Each structure stands twice: as C-alpha cells, then as structure tokens.
Amino acid sequence: MPLPQPQQHPGHQPGTPQGGYGPEGTIALTLQGSVLTSNMLTPKVFIDGYPVPASYGLNRLPVPAGRHTVSAEATWIVKYGQASYDVDVPPGQTVPVFYVAPMVQFLKGRMGPEKQKRPGLWAFVLLIVVIVAIVVFVAVVGS
C-alpha cells in the first residue's frame, strides 16, 4: 500500500512551505567559543521564546520570513549571560547572528549581527590578580 501524499492547502504557492507560514529564511547563529574556551555546557538558544537545538559554532536555523527575537543564556549552577537580538529575516535570505557568553557569571552576554567581543575580560583579569596577590602575600608573611 503506497504512503499517503501530503495535501496542498487551497491558495498554496509553489516553492513556499505549507502550513500557512509563507516563505522561509535562515538565521545563521554562531555561538562563539567552545567547550574548552567558554563553558562546558552549551548555551541555551531561543527563537521567539521557543527553545531550539544549538551547539558551539555555526547553527543554521530555518524560520518563517519576518521579525524574530533570538535570545541565548549560559548556565553553570545559575543562568547568566542573557542576551537577545531582534532580527528581520527576508524570504530566502540568511541573516547572521553572533552570541558570546561573558567570562564571569555576573555579567550579561552579547549578541548582534557581527562577531562579538567577550564581556568580562577585565573582571576575569582582576580576579586572577587578586588570587595571585593573596598567594604571594601568604607566602611572604608565612615565611
């Protein structure tokens, strides 16, 4: 017995997806970093509030053409690095979006149409300097 064929809805235009969504576009989301340089847990990604699977590097996410809100957050015990970006996706086009989590948990992430600088470098360097200063102080005073 042959499998049933999908039915076209009245008014369906050839070359557009069915379901009433109209033409599609693509969000090319790049999660900057890797398991070794950022966070062992991949950031969670949402489009218009709905979770979408993503991994570090380039993620091609097909969406209906139109305006969408892309958001992401990192997790390590608590949620941090929240960022969002509104993007207009033209039919048949690919729109780039980049996300980077911060170096420390107390800051927000960054998201935009081009590669993003990682927030929190100064806080990370300050933390390392304080730790080294404490170790040196303990070593000198303890002698």
C-alpha positions, 0 to 999 in steps of 0.5 A: 500500500503506497504512503499517503501524499501530503495535501496542498492547502487551497491558495498554496504557492509553489516553492513556499512551505505549507502550513500557512507560514509563507516563505522561509529564511535562515538565521545563521547563529554562531555561538562563539567559543567552545567547550574548552574556551567558554563553558562546558555546557552549551548555551541555551538558544531561543527563537521567539521564546521557543527553545531550539537545538544549538551547539558551539559554532555555526547553527543554521536555523530555518524560520518563517520570513519576518521579525524574530527575537533570538535570545541565548543564556549560559548556565553553570549552577545559575543562568547568566549571560542573557542576551537577545537580538531582534532580527528581520529575516527576508524570504530566502535570505540568511541573516547572521547572528553572533552570541558570546557568553561573558567570562564571569557569571555576573555579567550579561552576554552579547549578541548582534549581527557581527562577531562579538567581543567577550564581556568580562575580560577585565573582571576575569583579569582582576580576579586572577590578580587578586588570587595571585596577590593573596598567594604571594602575600601568604607566602611572604608573611608565612615565611 
